């Protein structure tokens, strides 16, 4: 049986970003996870967390996590708190870890990407990150603006440049066949 550990990676990525960035609320968390998954996909042909992202007005949103934040599953609730904090602009949902970060399921590449994102966006507010996800030719922009698919699924393949797409498609197909083989075994 093939074990991917995507759920463990998701929860620990949340803990990592909560411990290594400031102003981590729901929106900033969604953006960091999006950058993590799409950057890793660009390099390897697979996501880290296994989340699906959708093109909402304010940017890419992993809707399953977005909804879970309101009532976390026990495995997440044991290690992360989502608290409402008053701000000048109104209440903000703040992410607070209640467990230590466990890097045991991550590859060196995944850890490098997470660290780079935490360093780059450590003091960034969510509003400033929204702009970074809305750039022309980026996956959200292509789905939401160019194709007009409001709340449409953002395919990971859109992270690839045209010249990379064909060779990475072969890698992706091989991985899917590999995963299918072990799931059927």
N, C-alpha and C positions, 0 to 999 in steps of 0.2 A: 504494500500500500504506500502511495506517495503522500508525504506530509509536507505542506507548504509553509505552515506557521504564519500565514498572512494575518490572522487575528492577533497573534502575539506581537507581530511586527507593528500592526496598527496601534495597539494599546501602548507599546513601548515607544513608538514614534511620538505619540501624544505626550507621554511622560518626558521624553527627551526635549521636545520643543517647549514644554511648560517650564522645564528647569533651565533652559539655555536661551530663552528669549523673554522680552518684557512685553506687556500689553497683550498677552495671549488670550483672546476671546474666540468665539465661534468662527467669525469671519477670517481672522488671521490664521487660525488653525486649518480651516478648509484650504486656504491659499498655500500654506506650507506643505500640506499633504499632497496637493495637486502638483506643486513644483517637484516634490520628491518623486512621486509616481511617474510623472511625465519625463523628467530628466533621466530617471533610471531606465524607463522604457526606451528612450532615445539611444541609450548606451548599450542596452542588452536585449531589447525586445520583450521585456516583461515588467510589470508594475511591482512595487514593493508590497503595498497593502491589499491589493486586489479590489479596491474600491472602484465603482463606476462614477464618473463625473458627468454632470448635466449643466448645460449653458443657461444659467439664470441671469437676470439683468445685471446683478452686481459681480458676475464672474462665474467661474466653474465651482460647482457645489457637489460634494459626495452626499447625495440625498439620504442614503441609508444611515450614515453617521450623523448628518444634520438632524434627522428625526430621533436617532438614538440618544442624543445629548439630553433631550428632555426627560428620558427615562432609561438610563443606561442599563445594559445587561449586567448580571452579577459580576462577571469577570472584569468588566470595565469599572463598575461601581466600587469594587474593592481597591482599585489602584488610582482612580482619577475622580476628582470632584468637579462639578460644574456649578459654580456659585454665581448668584446675581449680585452685582456690585453697583451702587449708585455712582453716576458720573454727571458732569455738567450737561451732557447731551441726553441724559436719561439712563435707565438701567443697562448694564453691560454684563453679559455672561462671561465669567472668568474661569479659565481652566487651571486647576490646581492639582498637582500630583500628590498622592498619599502613599506612594511606593517608590522604591528606587528604580532607576533605569536598568534594564537587563539587556545587554548587547549580544547575548548568546545566539540569537537566531538571525542576526544580521551579518551580511558579508562586509568585507572591508570597503567595497565600493559603496554600498548602502550607507555605511557609517560616514564615509567621506562626503557623500552628497548631503546627508543630514547636517553634518557639522558646517559645511559650506553655507547651507541655507540659514542655519542659526546665526552664523557670523554675519552674513549679509543683511538679514532682517531682524537682528537682535533688538534694536530700538525703534523699528518701523511700526507705525500705526497701521491698522487694517485698511483705512481709506487710501493710504499710499500704495499698499499692495494691490488694491483693486486695479489701479492703473497698469501695473506690471502684467496683469493677466489679460488686459484688454488690448495689447499691442497688435498692430496689423500683422497678418500672416501667422499669428499664433492660433492654437487649436480653438480657444473660446471664440475669438474674433471670426474665424472661418465658419463655425457652426451658427453662432448667434447673429452676426451681422451679415456676412456674405450669403449664407444659405437661408437665413431667416428662421431657423428652427429654435424658437424660444422654448427653453427647458428641454431641448433635445440632447440626446446622448452625445458626449464628445469622444469620438474614437481615439484610442491611444495612437493609432497610426498617423494621426495628424501631427504628432510631435516630430515626425521624421521629415527631413528635407527630401525633395523629389528624387534626387540622385541616390539617397540612402534607402528609399522605400523598397525597391526590388530585392536588394541583398538582405535587408532585415526581414522581409516577408518570408524568405526561405528559412531564416533562423526561427521565426515565430511558428511557422508550419511544423518544423522539426520538434520544437518544444511541445506544441499541442499534441502531436502524435505520440511523443514520449509520455506525456501526462495521461493521455487516453489509454495507452497500453497498460500503465501501472494501475489505473483506476479499474480497468476491466479484469486485471489479474487477481 
